[in-house]
């Protein structure tokens, strides 16, 4: 780049995306005189999914703004909770976020998940076709233009990942209403309806069941219910929700 020089400052939350020299204070950037500000920001390492307001000389500009010489640019992070216009709030998670997908489903959040690596183009196309927010730690994937919407998952730890997504998007929570295996809707089931799919010990011990309307998986309050119930109660206490049935499957 050999065009106008601008000065840019990134919000602290965006520091992990940019080189160390640009993480604090105001730094100079030489542009090519034709690229948009959005392109410049992405070229410095920040996916536009993580960018909130862009300020140039104190005024808000769109990502399509073409920087001029001497402009002072401030790049802010996304405001929380983030609004996703034009569609019900639904998510798509890549192959590396299976635990997060199951926990979102446990809370009744619509979370599609690709258990195999189908490639960035296919993931981006599905996000666009189904109008789902792409959740990923892959910065390259989040830069794809065909995405409906996207968000970077900042932590490696499932507990922190879940808290991050719930805080950022504030989805409606309805625990125990969605299949953690396939994302389908759960319905109450009588024991005689599911008896043939139960182990003898389960049939003798439990009386309350739910069944996935999509894949037929049967759920009950099994050995892991206490752990799942803790996840649900912690999420409801911190982020609220619509409530739901109290049955959980032994996984």
C-alpha positions in Angstrom: 0.0 0.0 0.0 1.4 3.4 -0.9 -1.6 5.7 -0.6 -3.0 8.0 2.1 -1.7 7.5 5.7 -4.4 7.2 8.3 -4.2 6.7 12.1 -6.2 3.9 13.6 -7.0 2.8 17.2 -8.6 -0.5 18.1 -10.8 -1.2 21.0 -9.0 -3.4 23.7 -11.4 -6.3 23.0 -10.1 -6.5 19.5 -6.5 -6.6 20.5 -6.1 -10.4 20.1 -6.7 -10.0 16.3 -4.0 -7.4 15.6 -0.2 -7.4 15.9 1.1 -6.4 19.3 2.3 -3.1 18.0 -1.3 -2.0 17.2 -2.9 -3.2 20.4 -2.4 -0.1 22.4 -2.9 3.5 21.3 -3.0 5.1 17.9 -0.9 3.7 15.1 -0.2 4.8 11.5 -1.4 2.8 8.6 -0.7 3.4 4.9 -3.6 2.6 2.6 -3.9 2.1 -1.1 -6.3 5.0 -1.6 -9.0 2.8 -3.1 -9.9 0.1 -0.5 -12.8 0.5 1.9 -12.2 1.0 5.6 -13.8 -2.4 6.1 -11.1 -4.0 3.9 -8.4 -2.1 5.7 -9.6 -3.3 9.1 -9.8 -6.9 7.9 -6.3 -6.7 6.3 -5.0 -5.8 9.8 -6.5 -9.0 11.2 -9.9 -8.1 12.5 -13.0 -10.0 11.1 -15.8 -7.6 10.4 -18.1 -9.8 12.4 -16.3 -8.5 15.5 -16.5 -4.8 14.5 -19.2 -2.5 15.9 -19.0 1.2 15.3 -16.4 2.7 13.0 -15.6 6.3 13.8 -13.6 8.6 11.4 -12.7 12.0 13.0 -15.4 11.4 15.6 -18.2 10.6 13.2 -19.8 7.2 12.4 -19.0 5.8 8.9 -20.0 2.6 7.2 -17.5 -0.1 6.3 -17.7 1.1 2.7 -16.0 4.4 3.6 -12.8 5.0 1.7 -10.2 6.5 4.0 -8.6 9.8 3.1 -5.2 11.1 4.1 -4.8 12.1 7.8 -8.1 10.6 9.0 -8.3 9.4 12.6 -10.1 6.0 12.8 -11.5 4.4 15.9 -12.6 0.7 15.6 -15.0 -0.3 18.3 -16.2 -3.8 19.2 -19.7 -5.2 18.8 -22.2 -3.8 21.3 -23.8 -6.4 23.5 -26.4 -7.7 23.3 -26.0 -7.8 19.6 -29.1 -7.6 17.4 -29.3 -9.8 14.3 -32.1 -8.3 12.1 -34.3 -10.0 9.6 -34.5 -13.6 11.0 -35.2 -15.7 14.1 -32.0 -16.1 16.1 -30.4 -19.3 15.0 -26.8 -20.6 15.1 -24.5 -22.8 13.0 -21.4 -24.1 14.7 -18.3 -25.6 13.0 -16.8 -29.0 13.7 -14.6 -27.8 16.6 -17.6 -26.5 18.7 -19.5 -29.7 19.4 -19.7 -29.2 23.2 -20.9 -25.7 22.8 -23.6 -26.8 20.3 -24.9 -29.5 22.8 -25.0 -26.9 25.6 -26.9 -24.4 23.5 -29.4 -27.1 22.6 -29.7 -28.1 26.2 -30.9 -24.6 26.8 -33.4 -24.8 24.0 -31.4 -22.6 21.6 -31.6 -23.5 17.9 -28.0 -24.6 17.2 -27.1 -26.5 14.0 -23.7 -28.3 14.1 -21.5 -29.8 11.5 -19.9 -32.9 13.0 -17.6 -33.2 10.0 -15.3 -30.7 8.4 -17.3 -29.8 5.2 -15.1 -26.8 4.4 -15.5 -23.1 4.8 -17.4 -22.5 1.5 -20.1 -25.1 2.4 -20.4 -23.7 6.0 -20.8 -20.1 4.7 -23.3 -21.2 2.1 -25.4 -23.0 4.8 -25.2 -19.9 7.0 -26.6 -17.8 4.2 -29.2 -20.3 3.0 -30.6 -20.9 6.5 -29.9 -17.4 7.9 -27.9 -18.7 10.8 -25.2 -16.9 12.8 -21.9 -18.7 12.1 -20.0 -19.4 15.4 -16.4 -20.3 14.9 -12.8 -19.7 16.1 -11.7 -19.8 12.4 -11.0 -16.2 11.4 -10.8 -17.0 7.8 -14.2 -18.5 7.8 -15.6 -15.4 9.5 -14.2 -13.3 6.7 -16.2 -15.0 4.0 -18.6 -12.5 2.3 -21.4 -15.0 1.8 -22.0 -15.5 5.6 -25.4 -14.5 6.8 -23.9 -13.3 10.1 -21.0 -14.6 12.2 -19.3 -14.3 15.6 -15.9 -15.3 16.8 -15.9 -17.7 19.8 -13.2 -16.2 22.1 -12.4 -19.0 24.5 -11.3 -22.7 24.3 -13.3 -23.5 27.4 -16.9 -24.7 26.9 -18.1 -22.9 30.1 -16.7 -19.6 28.9 -17.8 -20.2 25.3 -21.4 -20.6 26.4 -21.4 -17.6 28.6 -19.9 -15.5 25.8 -22.6 -16.5 23.3 -25.4 -16.0 25.8 -24.1 -12.6 26.8 -23.5 -11.5 23.2 -26.8 -12.5 21.6 -29.2 -12.9 24.6 -31.1 -15.8 22.9 -34.4 -16.9 24.4 -33.8 -19.9 26.7 -36.2 -22.8 27.0 -34.2 -25.6 28.7 -35.0 -29.3 28.1 -37.0 -28.6 24.9 -34.5 -29.5 22.2 -32.6 -32.7 21.3 -28.9 -32.3 22.2 -28.0 -34.9 19.5 -29.8 -33.5 16.4 -31.3 -30.1 17.4 -34.9 -31.4 17.0 -37.8 -30.5 19.3 -38.6 -32.7 22.3 -42.0 -33.9 23.2 -43.2 -35.8 26.3 -43.4 -39.5 25.9 -45.2 -42.3 27.8 -43.1 -45.2 29.0 -45.1 -47.6 26.9 -44.3 -45.6 23.8 -40.6 -45.9 24.2 -40.3 -49.2 26.2 -38.7 -51.1 23.3 -35.8 -48.6 23.1 -34.9 -48.7 26.8 -32.5 -50.9 28.7 -34.1 -53.0 31.4 -32.5 -51.1 34.2 -33.7 -47.8 32.7 -37.2 -49.1 32.3 -37.4 -50.2 35.9 -35.9 -47.0 37.3 -37.4 -44.1 35.4 -41.0 -43.1 34.6 -40.6 -39.7 32.9 -39.4 -39.6 29.3 -39.1 -37.3 26.4 -38.6 -38.1 22.7 -37.1 -36.2 19.9 -39.7 -35.6 17.1 -36.9 -35.6 14.5 -34.5 -38.4 15.3 -36.5 -40.5 17.8 -33.9 -40.3 20.6 -35.3 -40.9 24.1 -34.4 -38.8 27.1 -34.8 -39.3 30.8 -33.3 -38.1 34.1 -30.3 -40.2 34.1 -26.9 -40.4 35.7 -25.7 -37.1 34.2 -28.8 -35.1 35.0 -27.3 -33.3 38.0 -24.4 -32.0 35.9 -26.7 -30.9 33.1 -29.1 -29.3 35.6 -26.2 -27.2 37.0 -25.5 -25.9 33.5 -29.1 -25.0 33.0 -29.6 -23.4 36.4 -26.4 -21.3 36.1 -27.5 -20.1 32.6 -31.0 -19.2 33.8 -29.6 -17.4 36.9 -27.2 -15.3 34.8 -29.2 -14.8 31.6 -32.8 -15.6 32.3 -35.1 -17.7 30.1 -38.5 -19.0 29.3 -38.2 -22.1 31.4 -39.2 -25.6 30.3 -39.5 -29.2 31.3 -37.1 -30.6 33.9 -36.2 -33.9 32.2 -32.7 -34.7 31.1 -31.2 -37.7 29.4 -28.6 -40.0 30.8 -25.8 -39.5 28.3 
